[in-house]
Amino acid sequence: MRLRAWTTALCCAAALTGYGTLPADATPPGIHEPAGTADSPDSLAVREETPMAAPCQGGSSGAQILVPEQTTPGSDVPERPETLHAGFQQADKALLAFTSRNNRFTFTLGGSLIVRGSYDFAGAVDNIDFVPYDIPVPGDFASRQKISMDVSTSHIVMKAVARSQLLGPVLISIDADFRGGARGSYTPRIRTAYVAARGFTLGRDVTTFCDLQAAPTTIDFQCPNAYNFDFATVIRYEVDFAREHMRFGVACEFPAVSGTYNDNFAPIPQRMPDFPFYLRYAWGADLDSHIRATGVIRNLYMHNLLTGSNTSRIGWGAQLSGSIRLGRPFRLFFNGTCGYGITPYILDLIGSGLDFAPDPANPARMQTIPMWGGQAALQISLSKRLFMTGGYSAAGVGTREGSLSPDEYRRGQYIFGNMFFALTPLCTVAAEYLHGTRENMDRSKGSANRISLQVHYNF
C-alpha cells in the first residue's frame, strides 16, 4: 500500500511539473497547429489518439492523472478520447480525465495559468491589452509610459462527452477566465458554454465569423486589431463534405449593436440575430492548410423619435482568411475583412459606436459606416521547442458624406514580433514587442510601444 501511495504521489508531481522530454508529435502550450479531419464537426472533433502521458491509476474510481512522457507504438497505454477546438486561444489537452467503466462518459478538467508583464514606452495604451483604438490622440504626460502585470486571462476548462446511440458523442464544454468585471477585479467570466452534437452547436462560443486557425499566437490577449476573435450566443450547424476537404457552416447569433445616436433616434432591443456563414477548403497531407470565405448579414434596429416608429439598417460583411504551410518551417496566417456596420467583427472597432451614425445632410436619417481590416503574419518554427512570429495588421473606417467628427477614429495599425520557447511539455515562456498607431479623421496621430514577457503553464 505504501509503495502504491508513493507511486501515485510521484506520478501526480510529474504531471504538475511537466517533467520529461517533449514528445516528437506534441505541441507546446501556446502553439496551435491547424487541425485536419480530427476537427470534423460531425464527429465533434473527438480524437482517439495515443496520449502524451501514461496513466497513473490512483484507485478504482476510473480517474486518470496523465503524466507527460514518451509513449511507444504498441504499448499497453490506453487511448484517451479528447475533444479539441483547434486554433487561437483554444484549450490544450487536459491532464485530468475521469472515464466511466463502460467508456460511455468522459469528463476532463484542465486549464492554464498565464502570467504576463509589460512595459509601455514612447506612448502608452489606455488598456491592459494592446488596442490601437485606445491610443490617446494627442498624448499627454500621463500616456508616455506604463507598467502592467496581469493573470486575468488564466482559465479553467471543463468538458464532458457522453456517447449516445442516437446522437453519437455529445459534447458539453465550459471555459472560464477572470475578465468579467472592472479592470483588475479578476471577476470570473464564462468565455464559452455550449453543447454540441451531430454538427450542431448551441450556447456561447467563439463567433462563427471568426476563423480560429487564421491568427498567429501572441502574448497580447487582444491579438492583431483586424482579427475578429469574440464570443457570441450561437445556434450553429457545420458539415464536412468532399472527403472532408470542404466544410460549410451557418449560424444565427445574438447581435451586439454599437451605433452613434442623435436627438432624433434612440436605441432599442434588437429583433433580428446576425447570420454568419462560411465555406472552407483544406488541403495538404494532414489538411493542415486552408482558405476560407466568410460572410455575415445583419439588421440593425433603432427607434425614430420624429415618426414614433422603429426603423432598421442592413449591415453586411465579407472576409477571406486562411493558414498556409510554406515548406516545413514556415506558416502564413492572414485575414481580410470589409463591410458596412460590422463593428463586432473587427477587434479594434468593438463597442466603438460606429455601426451607424446620423446622415449630416439629413439628421432624420441614419446610415451604416463602411469599415475594413486586414492582417498577415509569418511563423517560423526553429525547432520543436522554439518558434518566432512577426506580422502587420490594420483596421479602419470610411466616411459617408462627413458623418463622423474630426476627432473620431479613422485607422489603427498593429505591428508585432515575438518568440515562444517550450521549457517543458507544460510550460512555455515568451517575449514580444508591439508597436501601434491611431489616426483620427482630422489626420492627427498617436503611437505606443510595448514590450511583454509571459509564462504560460498548462494543467
C-alpha positions in Angstrom: 0.0 0.0 0.0 2.8 2.4 0.9 4.6 1.7 -2.4 1.4 2.3 -4.3 0.8 5.6 -2.5 4.3 6.8 -3.2 4.0 5.8 -6.9 0.7 7.7 -7.2 2.3 10.8 -5.5 5.3 10.8 -7.8 3.1 10.5 -10.9 1.0 13.4 -9.7 4.1 15.5 -9.1 5.4 14.7 -12.5 2.1 15.8 -14.1 2.2 19.1 -12.3 5.8 19.9 -13.0 5.7 18.8 -16.7 8.9 16.7 -16.1 10.0 14.7 -19.1 11.1 15.2 -22.7 8.8 16.8 -25.2 7.2 14.1 -27.4 8.0 14.3 -31.1 4.4 14.9 -32.1 3.5 17.1 -29.1 2.6 20.8 -29.4 3.9 23.0 -26.7 1.3 25.2 -24.9 0.6 28.4 -26.8 1.4 26.8 -30.2 -1.7 26.0 -32.2 -1.5 23.8 -35.2 -4.4 23.7 -37.6 -6.5 20.5 -37.3 -7.4 18.3 -40.2 -10.1 15.7 -40.3 -10.0 15.3 -36.5 -11.7 18.6 -36.2 -14.7 17.5 -38.1 -18.0 19.0 -36.7 -19.8 15.7 -37.4 -17.5 13.9 -35.1 -17.3 16.7 -32.6 -13.5 16.7 -33.0 -13.4 13.6 -30.8 -9.8 12.3 -31.2 -8.7 8.8 -30.4 -5.0 9.5 -30.0 -2.1 7.9 -28.3 -1.8 10.4 -25.4 1.3 12.3 -24.4 1.1 10.7 -21.0 0.9 7.4 -19.3 -2.0 6.9 -16.8 -1.2 6.7 -13.2 -4.1 5.0 -11.6 -4.8 6.1 -8.0 -7.7 3.8 -7.2 -10.8 2.1 -8.8 -12.8 5.3 -9.4 -11.8 5.5 -13.1 -9.8 8.7 -12.6 -6.6 9.0 -14.5 -3.8 11.5 -14.0 -1.7 11.8 -17.1 2.0 12.1 -16.8 3.9 13.7 -19.7 6.3 11.1 -21.1 7.1 9.5 -24.3 5.0 6.6 -25.4 5.9 3.9 -27.9 3.6 2.3 -30.5 2.1 -0.9 -29.4 2.4 -0.1 -25.7 -0.5 -1.0 -23.3 -1.2 2.7 -22.6 -5.0 3.0 -23.2 -6.1 5.7 -25.7 -8.0 8.6 -24.2 -10.8 10.5 -26.1 -10.0 14.2 -26.3 -12.3 17.0 -27.6 -10.3 19.9 -29.0 -11.3 23.2 -30.6 -8.2 23.9 -32.8 -6.9 27.4 -33.2 -6.4 30.8 -31.5 -6.7 30.8 -27.7 -8.2 27.3 -27.5 -7.6 25.0 -24.6 -4.8 22.4 -24.7 -5.2 18.8 -23.6 -6.4 18.4 -20.0 -4.2 16.3 -17.7 -7.1 15.1 -15.5 -9.7 12.8 -17.0 -12.5 10.7 -15.5 -13.9 7.9 -17.6 -16.8 5.6 -16.8 -16.2 1.8 -16.7 -18.0 1.3 -20.0 -16.2 4.3 -21.6 -19.6 5.9 -22.5 -18.9 9.0 -20.5 -15.7 11.1 -20.1 -15.1 14.2 -18.0 -11.9 16.3 -18.3 -10.7 19.2 -16.2 -7.8 21.4 -17.1 -6.7 24.9 -17.9 -3.8 27.4 -18.0 -2.1 29.7 -15.6 -0.9 32.7 -17.7 1.3 35.4 -16.1 2.3 38.4 -18.2 4.1 41.6 -17.5 4.5 44.5 -19.9 6.1 47.9 -20.2 4.7 50.7 -22.5 7.2 53.4 -23.6 7.2 56.3 -26.1 3.4 56.2 -25.8 1.1 54.1 -23.7 -2.2 52.3 -24.5 -5.1 53.1 -22.2 -5.9 49.4 -21.9 -4.4 46.3 -20.3 -4.4 44.8 -23.8 -2.7 46.5 -26.8 -5.7 48.1 -28.6 -4.8 50.8 -31.2 -8.2 52.3 -30.8 -7.4 53.2 -27.2 -4.1 55.0 -28.0 -4.6 58.6 -26.8 -4.6 61.3 -29.5 -3.0 63.6 -28.7 -0.8 62.1 -26.0 0.0 63.8 -22.7 2.2 63.4 -19.6 0.0 60.5 -18.3 0.3 58.5 -21.5 4.1 58.3 -22.0 5.0 55.2 -20.0 3.2 52.5 -18.1 3.9 49.1 -16.4 1.3 46.3 -16.3 1.1 42.9 -14.7 -1.9 40.5 -15.4 -3.1 37.0 -14.7 -6.7 37.5 -15.6 -6.6 35.5 -18.8 -5.7 32.3 -16.9 -8.6 30.0 -17.5 -10.3 26.7 -16.4 -11.8 24.3 -18.9 -14.3 21.5 -18.1 -15.5 19.1 -20.8 -17.8 16.2 -20.8 -18.5 13.7 -23.6 -21.5 11.3 -23.4 -21.8 8.7 -26.1 -25.4 8.3 -27.3 -26.6 5.6 -29.7 -29.0 8.2 -31.2 -26.8 11.3 -31.3 -23.3 9.8 -31.2 -20.8 11.7 -29.0 -22.5 14.7 -27.2 -20.0 17.3 -26.0 -20.7 19.8 -23.2 -17.9 22.4 -22.7 -17.4 25.3 -20.3 -14.4 27.6 -20.4 -14.0 30.4 -17.9 -11.4 33.1 -17.3 -11.2 36.2 -14.9 -12.0 39.1 -17.3 -15.7 39.5 -16.2 -15.6 42.7 -14.2 -13.8 46.0 -14.0 -10.1 46.1 -14.9 -8.1 44.4 -12.1 -11.1 42.9 -10.3 -10.4 39.4 -11.5 -14.2 38.6 -11.7 -14.8 35.2 -13.2 -16.3 35.2 -16.7 -17.8 32.5 -18.8 -15.9 32.6 -22.2 -17.7 29.6 -23.7 -20.5 27.3 -22.6 -22.1 25.1 -25.2 -23.4 21.7 -26.1 -22.6 20.1 -29.5 -23.8 17.0 -31.3 -24.2 15.9 -35.0 -22.7 19.1 -36.3 -25.0 21.4 -34.2 -23.6 23.8 -31.6 -25.9 25.6 -29.1 -24.7 28.0 -26.5 -21.9 30.6 -26.1 -18.9 30.1 -28.3 -16.5 32.0 -30.5 -18.4 33.8 -33.2 -18.9 31.8 -36.4 -17.4 34.7 -38.4 -14.0 34.1 -36.8 -11.6 31.7 -38.5 -9.8 30.3 -35.4 -6.9 29.0 -37.4 -6.1 32.3 -39.3 -4.5 34.2 -36.4 -0.9 33.9 -35.1 0.0 33.2 -31.5 0.6 36.4 -29.5 1.3 37.3 -25.8 -1.2 40.2 -26.3 -4.7 38.9 -25.4 -6.2 41.3 -27.9 -4.2 39.9 -30.9 -4.0 41.8 -34.2 -6.6 44.5 -34.4 -8.1 43.4 -37.7 -8.9 39.9 -36.4 -12.4 39.0 -35.2 -12.0 36.8 -32.1 -15.0 37.5 -29.9 -17.8 35.5 -28.2 -21.5 35.2 -29.0 -24.5 33.1 -28.1 -25.0 30.9 -31.2 -27.1 28.3 -32.9 -24.8 26.8 -35.5 -24.6 24.0 -37.9 -21.4 22.8 -39.6 -20.9 19.9 -42.1 -17.9 18.4 -43.9 -18.0 17.1 -47.4 -15.8 16.3 -50.4 -13.8 13.8 -48.4 -13.5 16.4 -45.6 -11.6 18.9 -47.8 -14.6 21.2 -47.7 -16.7 22.5 -44.8 -19.8 24.7 -44.7 -21.2 26.4 -41.6 -24.1 28.7 -40.9 -25.4 30.2 -37.7 -27.7 32.7 -36.1 -26.1 34.7 -33.3 -27.2 37.2 -30.7 -26.4 40.6 -32.1 -24.2 43.3 -30.4 -25.1 46.7 -31.9 -23.0 49.8 -31.3 -24.2 53.0 -33.0 -24.0 56.7 -32.7 -27.3 58.4 -32.0 -28.6 62.0 -32.2 -31.7 63.7 -30.8 -33.8 62.0 -33.5 -33.0 58.4 -32.7 -32.9 56.1 -29.7 -31.6 52.6 -29.1 -34.0 49.7 -28.7 -33.6 46.0 -28.1 -32.6 44.1 -31.3 -35.2 42.0 -33.0 -33.1 40.0 -35.5 -30.0 37.8 -35.0 -26.8 38.1 -37.0 -26.5 35.5 -39.7 -22.8 34.5 -40.3 -21.9 31.7 -42.8 -18.7 30.3 -44.3 -17.2 27.9 -46.8 -13.8 26.4 -46.1 -11.4 24.4 -48.3 -8.4 22.5 -46.7 -5.6 20.7 -48.3 -2.2 19.1 -47.5 -1.2 15.7 -46.2 -3.0 16.4 -42.9 -5.4 19.0 -44.2 -3.2 21.5 -42.4 -3.6 24.3 -44.9 -6.8 26.1 -45.7 -8.5 29.1 -47.1 -12.0 30.3 -46.0 -14.6 32.7 -47.3 -17.0 34.1 -44.7 -20.0 36.4 -44.8 -22.5 38.0 -42.4 -25.8 39.7 -42.7 -27.2 42.0 -40.0 -30.4 44.0 -39.4 -29.7 46.9 -37.1 -32.8 48.3 -35.3 -33.3 51.7 -33.8 -36.3 54.0 -32.8 -37.1 57.1 -34.8 -38.3 59.7 -32.3 -39.6 62.0 -35.1 -42.0 59.5 -36.5 -42.6 57.4 -33.4 -41.8 54.2 -35.3 -39.0 51.7 -35.4 -36.6 51.5 -38.3 -33.6 49.5 -39.3 -30.5 49.5 -41.5 -28.8 46.5 -43.2 -25.3 45.7 -42.3 -23.1 43.2 -44.1 -19.5 41.9 -44.1 -17.2 39.6 -46.1 -13.9 38.0 -45.2 -11.2 35.9 -46.8 -8.9 34.2 -44.4 -6.6 31.2 -44.1 -3.5 29.5 -42.8 -1.0 28.0 -45.3 2.1 25.9 -44.6 5.0 27.2 -46.7 7.5 24.4 -46.5 8.5 22.7 -43.3 9.4 25.6 -41.0 7.1 28.4 -42.3 3.4 29.1 -41.8 1.4 32.1 -43.1 -1.7 33.4 -41.3 -4.0 36.0 -42.8 -7.5 37.5 -42.9 -9.1 40.5 -44.7 -12.5 41.9 -43.8 -14.7 44.6 -45.3 -18.3 45.7 -44.9 -20.8 48.1 -43.5 -22.0 48.2 -39.9 -19.9 45.2 -38.6 -18.1 46.5 -35.6 -18.4 43.2 -33.6 -16.4 41.5 -36.4 -13.3 43.8 -36.3 -11.5 43.8 -32.9 -10.4 47.4 -33.0 -14.0 48.6 -33.6 -15.9 46.5 -31.0 -18.1 48.9 -28.9 -16.9 52.0 -30.9 -20.3 53.2 -31.8 -19.5 53.0 -35.5 -22.1 50.6 -36.8 -24.1 53.6 -37.9 -24.3 57.3 -37.5 -26.7 60.2 -38.4 -26.5 61.5 -42.0 -25.2 65.1 -41.8 -27.1 66.0 -44.9 -30.4 64.7 -43.3 -30.2 64.3 -39.5 -33.6 62.4 -39.6 -31.8 59.6 -41.4 -29.2 57.0 -40.2 -26.5 55.4 -42.4 -24.2 52.5 -41.8 -20.5 53.2 -41.7 -18.0 51.4 -44.1 -15.1 49.6 -42.4 -12.3 47.3 -43.2 -9.4 45.3 -41.6 -6.6 43.0 -42.7 -3.7 41.2 -41.1 -0.9 38.9 -42.1 1.8 37.1 -40.1 4.6 34.6 -40.7 5.6 32.0 -38.2 9.0 30.3 -38.3 9.5 27.1 -36.3 13.2 27.0 -35.5 12.9 23.7 -33.5 10.3 21.6 -31.8 10.5 23.9 -28.8 11.1 27.3 -30.3 9.2 29.4 -32.9 9.2 33.1 -33.9 6.3 35.1 -35.4 6.1 38.6 -36.9 3.1 40.4 -38.5 1.3 43.5 -39.5 -2.4 44.4 -39.0 -4.5 47.5 -39.8 -8.2 48.4 -39.4 -10.1 51.5 -40.4 -13.4 53.2 -41.2 -14.6 55.3 -44.1 -16.9 58.3 -44.1 -20.2 58.8 -45.9 -20.7 62.5 -46.5 -18.7 63.5 -43.5 -20.8 61.6 -41.0 -18.0 61.3 -38.4 -16.4 64.1 -36.3 -12.8 65.2 -36.8 -11.6 63.5 -33.6 -13.2 60.2 -34.5 -11.2 57.1 -35.2 -10.0 56.7 -38.8 -7.4 54.0 -38.8 -5.3 51.9 -36.4 -2.1 49.9 -37.1 -0.7 46.9 -35.1 2.9 45.6 -35.7 4.3 42.8 -33.6 7.2 40.3 -33.3 7.5 37.5 -30.7 9.3 34.4 -29.6 7.9 31.3 -27.8 10.0 28.6 -26.1 8.7 25.4 -24.5 10.6 24.8 -21.3 8.7 21.6 -20.7 5.7 20.0 -22.3 3.5 22.0 -19.9 5.4 25.3 -19.6 6.2 28.0 -22.2 7.9 31.3 -21.9 7.6 34.1 -24.4 8.7 37.6 -25.2 7.1 40.1 -27.5 7.4 43.6 -29.0 4.4 45.6 -30.1 4.0 48.9 -32.0 0.7 50.6 -32.7 -0.7 53.8 -34.1 -4.1 55.5 -34.1 -5.1 58.1 -36.7 -8.2 60.3 -36.4 -10.4 61.8 -39.1 -8.5 65.1 -38.9 -5.2 63.1 -39.6 -3.9 63.7 -36.1 -2.0 60.7 -34.8 -0.8 58.9 -31.7 1.5 56.0 -31.2 2.5 53.5 -28.5 5.1 50.7 -27.9 5.1 47.7 -25.6 7.5 45.0 -24.5 5.9 42.0 -22.9 7.1 38.8 -21.1 4.9 35.8 -20.4 4.9 32.4 -18.6 2.2 30.0 -19.7 1.6 26.9 -17.7 -0.9 24.2 -18.6 -2.5 21.9 -16.0 
